[in-house]
């Protein structure tokens, strides 16, 4: 400062005015971006404002020493340096290889700018001591000091290639085995396993019960899996390796085949194999595959009795992406379809339900209306107990002036004239008619409404408070003499639809009626219809709201579900149950498939529990404490451990944002993408991965980007050929727009120029259902020690109502904070001082840096953080429901086990050759029993009932009777007898079918 000036404030004002008119080197936008970079150190890397102030002061001093008298490039120099700090995720406590902090490096005059950047960007692999220390300090890790000491001893010995003396101890044995395995990896994969991979192997090898490891993305999980599988196979055990997809299973087998061959371990993959090849596959020591294939092969072996597994037992399971399989897909069930032609008779009922449900439509957010009824039918229904017919109601309408004089007489003579007579009745005329009805019949009370030309719903004939409002029937009056019932909640809509459907439903044998509003179903299906009708109706309404390219896609072979909330995978071999799939087929005009009654199944949980305590797994995201505890409740003896990354992770999470409406949300996404893919003075172009919640939104973002960016690709469907996306490294300016398909398990390689610019930038455009899915998406960036960034950009309208309320509350709170926040008033002063400094009018760098603690804020929770916290809390609550679901699955599997025992006894009694129709009828009986008799009773009671009912069913079958009175059983048995030449007996069966149900 100029000490000769008695009033320094005057000097500042003078200089501010002078610069304002003559200096254009530093713009407000420059200062805004600079402060954003500095604030990011506080918000995202957790520097304190005071530490940032000290750093900024040191940077200005360094700049003075290196820039001579030219300060015109100050901003670019600062932005380059801060960008380097940001993308390399340098904390205030970080230390270089020379053990200097960032502040010390910046202050070190012997370190050039280029050397400074090299210090920040180049990290060495962690030492064994550092790895062990990180494991020790992670709170959720279930390890003890003895285990850590043993791991350190074994890994240190193998890493240093020390001579191992065979002393008969377990440790010496493990050292020799690990040495052999590491040598095999080095010879076949052409690299030595890292310390973190050896530590992971030791953790599992030293565990007597199962262990789940959190191993970061890009840290070499497939190598760890192969190493541990080899160890267990060398002990003479059978090992099943479950990958998250068939593509990954086949890839990993191909990558590690030579490794196993070198160790004389037989290995194969159970994907896409015929029966004989599958039998050979399961003779191998190690089998790669998916849980679906392992479960399906168990069913082929035990239910279809095909001998697929031979004498293989469940000794060791190694699960990749273990959290996805055990939590997200733990309740998934694999089954082999069974031929049950009887269920095709339900198709007319499903079609009738769909037609009925489509008569209901929303007219505003709160109100749904049903099908249109002629006004006199509505009244007739209300006064049906009065003994008054429809003609009498029409007579009231004529007297009220709604119908022309003499109309009722003409309608009596010729009922077909009815619609013609009421066709010209306007909605407002019906008001007087309903008033008259209310006067004549005091039990009737109507709330009448009409729709205005602008679509607004208006109430007519409004009554004073205190009447019988609770008994009012709400009606929407429509021109042409029609009324529609109005419903204000979901349950009343469901009740109305059910009443309408039940009124048209008839079970045969019965008197057939020639009526469009009648639906006839074979009587032997009545129990099933009674137990499932409500569910089918609910699913029909649900199918109305489901969206293509969101929950499902249309493929050539039909409707295909999409696992949009977790993996983004188009699930080609999945179908929804309880009619939902069939309703979607009707919605899109596909051929109607037949509903299936599941007679055999194996869940992911059920399969894994067969391995007892020998389940080992890895994932980049095991989840939080609640998720870990849930896994431990389901799987016996499981322990967990988080493995440190082999290098320091450099993921910079840009502060997320919640945007109010969809248009602004799309605009913001495009702005961020364009900004990152354009070069800036302080960095080059980056590559961007945009992850959208659904295929629909991915296509929308792709269209919105248009010609703003030249190099963009869609990755939204695993049924497409996506080789071009992964065939080469992502270059500067490349953009991939994807669903969660690009999240878990996707390895995107980036070019050196992209790494230098800051790495891959991930934009997540929705709030993931849990923190694990979010971490998997962000895990596509900053892999294997490279830099990378990620940001959440969420539309508030896509959040739940509770989340939206939280966002609104936070915005109001922010407004109040802004009123009392004085930091913004220092922005202009900061800009003035920085301008003076840049122009060279001031050498007092402290004047500039000392203002930062007044500007930078350690913010309270942002809206995005509050929403994520609420989400994580709700996930913990959902896990209790998940446990209930698992208990139900386990009950069903116990019942299925009992059924298999009875089926085995049947085969023994028939010398393994029971009649096909007999087995089919028993399978069908069991499937229908499960649909209609399974409930919340204890498993012991359900087993007693099932055993009793199966015995009765077999007694009926021995007498040549159908246990379900299903005429298809008689025709199937008749066909078998006819083929054997037993014509008279076959005729008897056909006759029984006719007598059972002549309809």
C-alpha positions, 0 to 999 in steps of 0.5 A: 500500500502507499503509506503516503496516502492518509486515506487508503480508502480514497486510493482504492476508490480512485483506482477502481474508477480509473480501472473501470474506464480503462482496464479490460484484462479481467472480466467479472466472468473471469473472477466468477470462474476463479472463485468457483474453482476456489470454492470447489476446493472448499466444497468438494475437496474439503479445504478450509477457507483459511487454507485456500487463502494461504494457498492463493497467497502462495500462488500469487507469490510464485506467479510474481517470481516467474512472470517478471513484470507481465501479469496479463496471463495471471488468470490463465495461470491461476486457472491452470494450476487450480484445475491441476489441483482439482482433477488430481484431487489434492487435499490440504493434507496431501503429500508428494513423494518427497513428503511436501504438502502442496503449500510447501511445493508451491512455496519451494522456489526450486520447483518449476511450474512444470515440476509442480504439475508433475508432482500433482499428477504422478502418484506411486503405487501404495506400499504394503504398510499403507494398504494394511493401515487403510484396511485397519482404519476403515470402520466397517472392515471386519478384520483383526490384528492377527489376520492383518499381521498374517497377510502382511507376512505372506504378501511381503514374502511373495512380493519380495520373492523371498525363499519360503521354508516348508515348516508345515505351517499354514502360512508357509503353505499359503506363501508357496501357493501364492508364489506359484499363482503369482508366477502363473499370472505373470507368465500368462497375463504378462504382469505381476499381481499388485499388492492390493490383489495379493492382499485381497487373495490373502483375506479370502484364503485365510478366511474359514467362512465367506468373505465379501470384498469391496474392490474399486472399479478398475482395480483388477477384480477378474485377476483376484477371482481367478487367483482365488479360484485357482487356490480352491481348485488346487485344494481339490474343490469345485469352484463356481464363478458367477459373473454379472452377465454372460458376456463378462463370464465368457470374456473372463474365461477367455482371458484366464484360460491359459492361466488355469491351463498352466496350473493344470486346472480344468475350466469351462463356461456354462453359457449357451451349451447343449445338454451333453456339453453342459454335462462335460462343463460341470465335470471341470474344477472351475466353471464360469457362468451367470447365476441364471445359468447355474440356477437353470442347470440345477432345475434341469438336473433336479426337476427335469431329471436330466443329470446335468450336474453329475455328482458335482456339489456346492463347495465354493461360490465366487460372485462378481458384482456381489451386491447386485446379485445378492441385493438388487437381484436376490429375489429374482427367480429362475424357472423352466417354462411348463406347458399348461394349456389350461391357462390359455382360457384366462386370455378372454378374461385378461382381454375383458379386464384390459377393455374395462380398465381402458374405459377409465381415464384421468381428467385432472390430477385428482379425478378419474372418470369411468365409462359413459352410461346413459343417464337413466341407467345411472339412476336405475342403479341407485334406486334398484331397491325401489322396484322402479324400471328404466322406463319409469326413469325415462318418464321422469326425464320426459316430465322434466323436459329432458326428453321430448313429449311422447319419447318414452311411448316410442321407446317402449314400442321400439327400444332401439330408438333410445340412443337416438332420443337421448343423442341431443340431450345437452349436459346442462339439461340433465341437472334439472332431471337429477334434481327431480330424482333427488326430490322423488327419492330422498335416498339419492344424492348426486354431486354433478359436474361438467367440463368447460370448453377450457377443460376445467371441471366445474361443479353444478347444483352445489349444495349447502354444507351439512347435507348427506355429502358422504353419500353423494354419487359424483357424476360428470355430465356429458352431452348426448345424455351420458354420465360418467362416475367420478373417483378421487382415489385409486382404491375407489377406481379399483373397486369400481372396475372390479365390480364391473368385471365381476358382474360380467364374469361367469364360470362354466358349466353354466347357461351361456348368454349372448352378451358383449358384457359377459366373460365365460371362464372354465369352472376349474379355474374359479379358485385361481380367478378369485385369488388373483382378480384384484392383482390382475386389475391392479396390473392392468391399471399399472400397464396403462402408466408404464412407458416404452423405452422406460420400463420396457422396450419393443423387440421383434420377439415381443415386450422385453423388460428393462432393469432401468433402475440398476443395470440398464440391461434389456432382460431378454429372458424375463417376463412380468407375472400376474398378467402384467406382461399380457396387458402390455402385449395388448397395449401394443398389439402383440400376439397374446402370450399365455400366462404361466403358473410357475411349477419350478424355480430357483432364486438367486438367494436359494442358489447361493445358500446351497454353498453354506458359508463358502460364498466369496464375492467382490464388488466396487460397491458393497454399500452402507452399513444397513446393506452389509448387515442385511447381507449378513442376515441372509448369508451364514458367516459372511464378513466384509472388507474394503480393499484400498485402491492401489493408487490414490483415487482422483475422482472430483465430484462437482457439486450436484444441482437440482433443476426445477423443470424438464426444459431447463434440466435438459438445457443445463445438461447440454451446457455442461457437456458443451463446456467440458468438450470445448477447450478452455485456456487452462485445459484441453477438451474432455470426453463425457459420459452422460448416464440417463435413467431411461432409454427415452431420456437418453434419446431426448438428450441425444436430440437436444445436443443436436449439432452442438457437439459432433462426436456423440454415440448412444449406448442404450440397448444390449441387443444392439451391436455396441462394439464401436463404443468400446473398440477404441479409446475415447478421444477429446470431445467424444460423448457417450449418452447411455443408460445405467447400461454404461454403469456397472462393469463397463470399462471405458478407456480414454486417450492420453489427451483426455487424461491430461485435460482432466479425464472422463467427465460423468454426468448423472442425470437422475438421482439413483435409487441407492448410493451403490448405483450412483457410485457405480456410475461415478466409478466409470471415471478416475480409474486406475489412478487416472483423474476424472470428474462426475456431477449429478444434474437432477430434475426436481419433477422426477423426484418423489413428492417427499423429495420435492418438498425437501428441495422446496424447503431448502430453496426457501432456506437458501433465500433466507441465508442469502439475505443475511450472507455478506460474502457476496458484498466482498466479491466486487472488492475482491475483483477490484484488488485482483485487477489492481494486482494484475495491472501492477498497481499493487504488490500487496498479494495479501490484500487479495488473498485475505479476502477469501475467508470472507467469500468462501463458505463451508456451506450447510447441506445443499439440496442435493445432499439433503435429498441423497441423505433422505434417499439413503435413509429410505433404502435402509427401511426398504431393506426390511421389506426386502428381508420379508420378501426373501423369507417368502422366497425361502418358504416357497423353495422349501415347499418346492423341495417337498414337492420334488421329494414326492415327485422323486417317490413317484418316479421310483414307484414307476421305475423312472417312467411315469406317464407324461400326462400323469407328471404334467397333471401333477406339475399343474396341480402343484403350480395352481396350489402355489398360486391359490393356497400359499399364504402367510401361515407357518412353513410347517402348516403349509407343508402339512397342507401341501403333502395332504393335497398332493396325496389326494391329487395322486389318488385321483390320478390313479383313478384316472381323474383330474385333480383339478377337474381340468378337461385338458387332463382327460384329452391328454390322457386320451391321446396317450391311450390312443397312441398305445392302441387302447381305443376304448379307454381313450374314448372313455377319457374324451367322454369324461372331458365332454361331461366335465364341461360341455361349454 
